[in-house]
Amino acid sequence: MNVNLVKTAVLQSLGVVAYTTIVALLMTNGDKIFGTMSTVLAGVAFLMFFILSVAIVGSLIVVKPLMLYLDSKKKEAVELLIYTISTLFIFTLIFLFILWLIK
């Protein structure tokens, strides 16, 4: 196990968790910030925000493994992607467990 790849995976996953937390806070407080909206513009804004989120999270997860892969470090690229997805899975389980505890 390459310790540097694991550290990178954890940092990438923490970046995803931080970004997701910011988005969740924004969505939870959306009515307070923007008020109630029932226009097409609200739907467009939500979809654009969703697309932006996919791009940001995708970049956090895929760019480094892709760079390694293009540098002919295919094994490391696959390992990093697996470590990152595994770390995200663990963080997801932790958040689900916390939700279960506070229900």
C-alpha positions, 0 to 999 in steps of 0.5 A, a space after each residue: 500500500 502506497 502511503 502517499 496515495 492513501 494520503 492523497 485519497 483522504 485529502 481528496 475525500 475530505 475536499 468532497 466532504 467539505 464541498 458537500 457540507 457547503 452545498 448542504 448548508 446552502 440547500 438547507 437555508 435556500 428559502 432563507 437566502 433566496 426566499 420561496 421561488 416558483 419560477 423557471 429561473 429557480 429550476 434552471 439555477 438548481 440544475 446549473 448548481 447541480 452540474 457545477 457540483 458534478 464538475 467540482 466533485 468529479 474534478 476532485 476525484 478523477 483529475 489526479 488519477 487521470 494525470 497519473 494514468 497519462 504519465 504511464 502510472 496506471 497501477 497508481 492511478 487505479 489504486 488512487 481511484 479505489 482508495 478515494 472511492 473507498 474513503 468516500 464510502 467510509 465517510 458516507 457510512 460515518 454520516 449515515 451512522 451519525 444520522 441513525 444515532 440522532 434520529 
